[in-house]
């Protein structure tokens, strides 16, 4: 007799490390995508096709002696992002890259690559844009590394 899940192998990537390019600037909390094996800032819908997650690190400052060559990228969780003017967010809304790597929108428009889904606090029916408003998003990376 087998035990539950005895033949099931589950692999969860809490975070992964990716090389960074000195030609780009990645900040903690930026959405990132993968191109040519590098983690780069994800600030357009086109780049979101290879959305990898949210940066846990900031580019090293080599002039200060930082020798870091990789950054950690969070692969799944809920993160707070800036909202977009004119948007109202509801539980489960699909989110896309907004004006920059720390802003989301739920306006489809020309967007085709989702980066996550809105997660509102209990008892909150909707969240309308206001200056400084942030919304929680459960991210859904598109880039899946080979196991």
C-alpha positions as CSV (number, residue, x, y, z in Angstrom):
1,X,0.0,0.0,0.0
2,X,1.2,3.5,-0.8
3,X,1.0,6.6,1.2
4,X,-0.6,9.7,-0.2
5,X,1.7,11.5,-2.7
6,X,4.3,8.7,-2.4
7,X,4.9,8.9,-6.2
8,X,4.4,12.6,-6.6
9,X,7.4,14.9,-6.8
10,X,6.7,18.5,-6.2
11,X,9.1,21.3,-7.0
12,X,8.4,24.8,-5.8
13,X,10.8,27.6,-6.7
14,X,10.6,30.1,-3.8
15,X,13.2,32.1,-5.7
16,X,15.8,31.6,-8.3
17,X,19.1,33.3,-8.9
18,X,19.7,34.9,-12.3
19,X,22.8,36.6,-13.7
20,X,22.5,40.4,-14.1
21,X,23.9,42.7,-16.7
22,X,25.9,45.7,-15.6
23,X,24.2,47.5,-18.5
24,X,20.9,47.6,-16.7
25,X,19.6,48.8,-13.3
26,X,17.3,46.4,-11.3
27,X,15.8,47.5,-8.0
28,X,14.3,45.5,-5.2
29,X,10.6,45.1,-6.0
30,X,11.0,45.5,-9.8
31,X,9.2,43.0,-12.0
32,X,11.9,41.2,-14.1
33,X,12.0,39.1,-17.2
34,X,14.7,36.9,-18.6
35,X,16.5,37.5,-21.9
36,X,19.7,35.9,-23.0
37,X,19.9,34.3,-19.5
38,X,20.0,37.7,-17.8
39,X,17.4,39.2,-15.4
40,X,16.3,42.5,-16.8
41,X,13.7,45.1,-15.8
42,X,10.2,44.1,-17.0
43,X,8.5,47.4,-17.9
44,X,6.6,46.6,-21.1
45,X,4.0,44.1,-22.2
46,X,6.4,42.6,-24.7
47,X,8.9,41.9,-22.0
48,X,6.2,40.3,-19.8
49,X,6.1,37.4,-22.2
50,X,9.2,36.2,-20.3
51,X,8.1,37.5,-16.9
52,X,10.2,35.7,-14.3
53,X,9.0,37.3,-11.0
54,X,9.9,40.1,-8.6
55,X,13.5,41.1,-7.8
56,X,14.6,40.4,-4.2
57,X,17.8,42.3,-4.8
58,X,19.2,45.5,-6.3
59,X,22.1,45.7,-8.8
60,X,25.5,45.7,-7.1
61,X,27.4,48.9,-7.1
62,X,30.8,47.9,-8.4
63,X,32.4,51.2,-7.5
64,X,31.5,50.5,-3.9
65,X,33.2,47.1,-4.1
66,X,30.0,45.0,-4.6
67,X,31.0,41.7,-6.3
68,X,27.5,40.3,-6.7
69,X,26.9,38.8,-10.2
70,X,23.4,37.4,-9.7
71,X,20.1,38.6,-8.2
72,X,17.4,36.5,-6.5
73,X,14.0,36.6,-8.2
74,X,10.9,35.7,-6.2
75,X,8.9,33.2,-8.3
76,X,5.6,33.2,-6.5
77,X,3.9,35.1,-3.7
78,X,1.8,38.2,-3.3
79,X,3.4,41.6,-3.8
80,X,2.2,45.2,-3.6
81,X,2.4,47.2,-6.8
82,X,1.6,50.8,-7.6
83,X,-1.8,51.3,-9.3
84,X,-2.6,53.1,-12.6
85,X,-4.7,56.3,-12.8
86,X,-8.3,55.6,-13.8
87,X,-8.2,51.9,-12.9
88,X,-10.5,50.2,-10.4
89,X,-9.3,46.9,-9.1
90,X,-11.6,43.9,-8.1
91,X,-10.7,40.5,-6.6
92,X,-9.2,38.3,-9.3
93,X,-8.6,41.0,-11.9
94,X,-5.9,40.0,-14.4
95,X,-2.9,42.4,-14.1
96,X,-0.5,43.6,-16.7
97,X,2.7,45.7,-16.6
98,X,1.8,49.3,-16.1
99,X,3.9,52.5,-16.6
100,X,7.1,51.0,-15.1
101,X,8.4,47.8,-13.4
102,X,6.7,48.5,-10.1
103,X,3.3,49.6,-11.5
104,X,0.4,47.4,-12.7
105,X,-2.8,48.0,-14.7
106,X,-5.9,45.9,-15.2
107,X,-6.7,47.6,-18.5
108,X,-6.3,45.2,-21.4
109,X,-5.7,47.7,-24.2
110,X,-2.7,46.4,-26.0
111,X,-1.6,44.2,-23.1
112,X,-1.6,40.4,-23.7
113,X,0.9,39.0,-21.1
114,X,-0.5,38.8,-17.6
115,X,1.8,39.1,-14.6
116,X,-0.7,38.2,-11.9
117,X,-4.1,38.5,-10.3
118,X,-5.4,41.1,-7.8
119,X,-5.8,39.9,-4.2
120,X,-7.9,42.3,-2.1
121,X,-8.1,42.2,1.7
122,X,-11.1,40.5,3.2
123,X,-14.1,42.9,3.2
124,X,-12.8,45.1,0.4
125,X,-15.0,44.9,-2.7
126,X,-12.8,47.1,-4.9
127,X,-9.9,49.5,-4.9
128,X,-10.0,52.6,-7.0
129,X,-6.8,54.4,-8.0
130,X,-5.7,57.2,-5.8
131,X,-2.3,58.8,-5.5
132,X,0.0,56.4,-3.6
133,X,-2.5,53.5,-3.7
134,X,-1.0,50.0,-3.9
135,X,-2.7,46.8,-4.7
136,X,-1.7,43.2,-3.8
137,X,-1.0,40.9,-6.8
138,X,-0.4,37.2,-6.8
139,X,2.3,36.9,-9.5
140,X,2.2,34.3,-12.3
141,X,5.6,34.1,-13.9
142,X,5.7,33.2,-17.6
143,X,9.3,32.2,-17.7
144,X,9.7,28.6,-16.6
145,X,13.3,27.3,-16.2
146,X,14.1,23.7,-17.2
147,X,14.2,21.4,-14.2
